[in-house]
Amino acid sequence: MRIDLSGKTALVTGSTQGIGAAIATGLARAGARVGVNGRSEESVAAAIERMAIERIDDERIDVERDGGERDGGERDGGDLVAAPGDVSTEEGCERVLGALPHVDILVNNLGIFGARPALEIEDAEWRRYFEVNVLAAVRLTRAYLPGMRERGWGRIQYIASDSAVVVPKEMIHYGMTKTALLAVSRGFAKEAAGSGVTVNSVIAGPTHTGGVEDFVYQLVDRELPWEEAQREFMRLHRPQSLLQRLIEPAEIANLVVYLSSPFASATTGAAVRVDGGYVDAILP
Ligand SMILES: NC(=O)c1ccc[n+]([C@@H]2O[C@H](COP(=O)([O-])OP(=O)(O)OC[C@H]3O[C@@H](n4cnc5c(N)ncnc54)[C@H](OP(=O)(O)O)[C@@H]3O)[C@@H](O)[C@H]2O)c1
């Protein structure tokens, strides 16, 4: 299955690092023009530079694997476009819409998280989590879905989490936002019914992103090499994972790129899991 997204424009919110950066890179490698988003012009410019270098390295690997010559620029990948703005605010969204007035693929990846004792989470914190993790995605969906519907093709995704269904007691406010995204996604899929636009959520599991290594080494023997350390961490603290290791951001991105493609035309209104089997359920 060779995914070709050339001619498509995508926006990935919160894509200057972590899972968002992997998704932006994956979509660009498939040929899409991708809007990279973060709160500041500086962080977005630095991310684009990093991703461009990674892509050159990737392309070199592909060319070597294929045994030589590039074939007709097929692997050139799409452009990365700066789309800075704090999308948890109306002004920030307007800024992003100014940079990218039309998109064919919207990946609502932005999400903040942090542990907090349940009874100490105050109203302002509940509101902040809702605004960043849910309202930003709703606002962008409202802005971009009508254009996708008119053009008869579009892809919208919400990056949810295992925490949507296995709500952690130290992150109820985070879990609440991820459960909300499943509802938002299913609802907008109904709004898009029959239009050629698909709307899905992606349930990501524990992933190897920035800061996770420090977190792991706080809980297991510091002398262990990373491979063993993460397996020990999963065995002791995430025993329900069937993968028994952290997921790499690129593994989440692979599913998102597929769902963004014409091949995924019959998947809509779904919550699709890439959680390493962490959620002990047959559905979704
Ligand atoms: N990591 C995991 O194990 C895991 C597991 C399941 C699900 N997820 C979900 O996956 C998504 C990505 O997680 P991650 O761990 O990759 O995130 P991350 O490494 O913390 O990255 C957050 C990104 O969001 C940007 N950002 C933060 N606030 C913003 C705002 N208001 N407006 C625009 N951009 C903003 C940051 O860019 P700047 O600093 O440049 O603004 C950064 O690019 C989240 O929705 C998370 O809930 C993560």
The ligand as an SDF file (V2000), in Angstrom:
LIG
                    3D

 48 52  0  0  0  0  0  0  0  0999 V2000
    3.0560   10.9830   25.2410 N   0  0  0  0  0  0  0  0  0  0  0  0
    2.2410    9.9830   25.4860 C   0  0  0  0  0  0  0  0  0  0  0  0
    2.6020    8.9530   26.1000 O   0  0  0  0  0  0  0  0  0  0  0  0
    0.8060   10.0600   25.0000 C   0  0  0  0  0  0  0  0  0  0  0  0
   -0.0230    8.9420   25.1590 C   0  0  0  0  0  0  0  0  0  0  0  0
   -1.3330    9.0050   24.6640 C   0  0  0  0  0  0  0  0  0  0  0  0
   -1.7810   10.1580   24.0390 C   0  0  0  0  0  0  0  0  0  0  0  0
   -0.9500   11.2440   23.9080 N   0  0  0  0  0  0  0  0  0  0  0  0
   -1.4890   12.4310   23.2540 C   0  0  0  0  0  0  0  0  0  0  0  0
   -0.7050   12.7250   22.1150 O   0  0  0  0  0  0  0  0  0  0  0  0
   -0.6960   14.1430   21.8890 C   0  0  0  0  0  0  0  0  0  0  0  0
    0.7270   14.6250   21.7860 C   0  0  0  0  0  0  0  0  0  0  0  0
    1.4080   14.3160   22.9900 O   0  0  0  0  0  0  0  0  0  0  0  0
    2.9960   14.5180   23.1320 P   0  0  0  0  0  0  0  0  0  0  0  0
    3.4030   13.7760   24.3640 O   0  0  0  0  0  0  0  0  0  0  0  0
    3.6500   14.2270   21.8500 O   0  0  0  0  0  0  0  0  0  0  0  0
    3.0450   16.0900   23.4300 O   0  0  0  0  0  0  0  0  0  0  0  0
    4.2740   17.0120   23.8140 P   0  0  0  0  0  0  0  0  0  0  0  0
    5.5810   16.2920   23.5280 O   0  0  0  0  0  0  0  0  0  0  0  0
    4.0510   17.5580   25.1840 O   0  0  0  0  0  0  0  0  0  0  0  0
    4.1450   18.1870   22.7470 O   0  0  0  0  0  0  0  0  0  0  0  0
    3.2090   19.1750   22.9060 C   0  0  0  0  0  0  0  0  0  0  0  0
    3.1850   20.0300   21.6380 C   0  0  0  0  0  0  0  0  0  0  0  0
    2.1100   20.9280   21.7320 O   0  0  0  0  0  0  0  0  0  0  0  0
    2.5830   22.2590   21.4910 C   0  0  0  0  0  0  0  0  0  0  0  0
    1.7090   23.1460   22.2560 N   0  0  0  0  0  0  0  0  0  0  0  0
    1.5130   23.1610   23.6030 C   0  0  0  0  0  0  0  0  0  0  0  0
    0.5390   24.0520   23.9140 N   0  0  0  0  0  0  0  0  0  0  0  0
    0.1040   24.5920   22.7250 C   0  0  0  0  0  0  0  0  0  0  0  0
   -0.9060   25.5150   22.3530 C   0  0  0  0  0  0  0  0  0  0  0  0
   -1.6700   26.0850   23.2830 N   0  0  0  0  0  0  0  0  0  0  0  0
   -1.0940   25.8080   21.0150 N   0  0  0  0  0  0  0  0  0  0  0  0
   -0.3340   25.2150   20.0600 C   0  0  0  0  0  0  0  0  0  0  0  0
    0.6340   24.3050   20.3580 N   0  0  0  0  0  0  0  0  0  0  0  0
    0.8470   24.0030   21.6610 C   0  0  0  0  0  0  0  0  0  0  0  0
    4.0290   22.2560   21.8590 C   0  0  0  0  0  0  0  0  0  0  0  0
    4.7050   23.2000   21.0670 O   0  0  0  0  0  0  0  0  0  0  0  0
    5.3370   24.5940   21.5940 P   0  0  0  0  0  0  0  0  0  0  0  0
    6.0260   24.3040   22.8850 O   0  0  0  0  0  0  0  0  0  0  0  0
    6.2350   24.9170   20.4550 O   0  0  0  0  0  0  0  0  0  0  0  0
    4.1810   25.5240   21.7270 O   0  0  0  0  0  0  0  0  0  0  0  0
    4.4250   20.8340   21.4150 C   0  0  0  0  0  0  0  0  0  0  0  0
    4.6980   20.8130   20.0280 O   0  0  0  0  0  0  0  0  0  0  0  0
   -1.4740   14.7540   23.0550 C   0  0  0  0  0  0  0  0  0  0  0  0
   -2.7990   14.9960   22.6580 O   0  0  0  0  0  0  0  0  0  0  0  0
   -1.4210   13.6690   24.1190 C   0  0  0  0  0  0  0  0  0  0  0  0
   -2.5080   13.7600   24.9930 O   0  0  0  0  0  0  0  0  0  0  0  0
    0.3320   11.2140   24.3730 C   0  0  0  0  0  0  0  0  0  0  0  0
  1  2  1  0
  2  3  2  0
  2  4  1  0
  4  5  1  0
  4 48  2  0
  5  6  2  0
  6  7  1  0
  7  8  2  0
  8  9  1  0
  8 48  1  0
  9 10  1  0
  9 46  1  0
 10 11  1  0
 11 12  1  0
 11 44  1  0
 12 13  1  0
 13 14  1  0
 14 15  2  0
 14 16  1  0
 14 17  1  0
 17 18  1  0
 18 19  2  0
 18 20  1  0
 18 21  1  0
 21 22  1  0
 22 23  1  0
 23 24  1  0
 23 42  1  0
 24 25  1  0
 25 26  1  0
 25 36  1  0
 26 27  1  0
 26 35  1  0
 27 28  2  0
 28 29  1  0
 29 30  1  0
 29 35  2  0
 30 31  1  0
 30 32  2  0
 32 33  1  0
 33 34  2  0
 34 35  1  0
 36 37  1  0
 36 42  1  0
 37 38  1  0
 38 39  2  0
 38 40  1  0
 38 41  1  0
 42 43  1  0
 44 45  1  0
 44 46  1  0
 46 47  1  0
M  CHG  2   8   1  16  -1
M  END
$$$$
